Amino acid sequence: MTALATASSIFDQLGQLSDLYRNGAYFDRFYTPEEVHGPVKPPVKFYLKEEGCEEIELVAFRCLGFGGSKKALSLSDGRVLLIPGPVGGLALWDRIIQEEVEWSQHFREHGLLAVTSKRVEIRGSKEEAFCPAYISLSFASLAEKHIYIRDNKNTMSSTWNPDNFEDMSYNDKCLHGGYRPIFTNKVDSLDVEKWFPLFSDLIDDVARMQSTFFCPGGDCLNFAVITHEDKVPQSIRPFLFDFSSKGRRNPLEGRVAEPVDKAGIAQRINTILTAFLFSLYQDRLGITYEEQTEMIAKLTDRCMAEYCRRYLPSDVV
């Protein structure tokens, strides 16, 4: 058997393992609230190899989430292993890994918050070839450092959750995951000057985005709520991950940063603020959609004025 055929065989096994979480008892075990969400030993042996480390057997893990192209499995060391999903083949999966690892490194080098992704190898118990995969720090491990993540796409994986999140039904978890209120009353929630200090770092992040080719929106725009030890928020910043797409390429190589005028910068700020604050009217504080929209517009103007003060000379239009 050729190395490619062997790698494809492991890829197929990993895909079948992924399907267990969608169609069988494994899915029920992980996603039914009445069940104990404990780690489960995989039915097939796999070994993980990363550069500079000894090969280890994947003994037990939990499924954290899944999509068409990948599945996220929680490892016992506080990291997440991303394995291929049911859509696509080995070539697509290899391209996804390359884009995820390259973009995460690129954004972090420019001072933005992003996952720390690293390419690894997954081997079968008696195989010499490997299937590529990648690992990242888990959101739970970031929470230990008082960095809580709101995943805008898969709310169940969020860690910025209400205090009673673990006691909620599965449906309520889907609805409320990632939506822990920042303020507990309507007046504060609509006060631009209450929100502005929390988004001060966001203004610097928008400036950093000028040289990273990042356009806010899509699956990769998520958020980190950075808190004091008592979980009181001190900063809200974009947290970037999930950069690839199974439907189109998203290569880093060859990109050229394009200048953005003041109107474009204001649009970026508004897009990011809206992505975080769009659910204010759902906080059961009597806030209407219209009140929320008006507040976001005023906060955009406030942030844009500060952006201009920090970064733009007066003659820039």
Secondary structure, 3 states (H helix, E strand, C coil): CCHHHHHHHHHHHHHHHHHHHHHCHHHHHHHCCCCCCCCECCCCCEEEECCCCCCEECCCEEEEEECCCEEEEECCCCEEEEEECCCCCHHHHHHHHHHHHHHHHHHHHCCCEECCCEEEEEEECCCCCCEEEEEEECHHHHHCCCEEEECCCCHHHCCCCCCCHHHCCHHHHHHHCCCCCCCCCHHHHCCHHHHHHHHHHHHHHHHHHCCCCCCCCCCCEEEEEEECCCCCEEEEEEEECCCCCCCCCCCCCCCCCCCCCHHHHHHHHHHHHHHHHCCHHHCCCCCCHHHHHHHHHHHHHHHHHHHHHHHCCCCCC
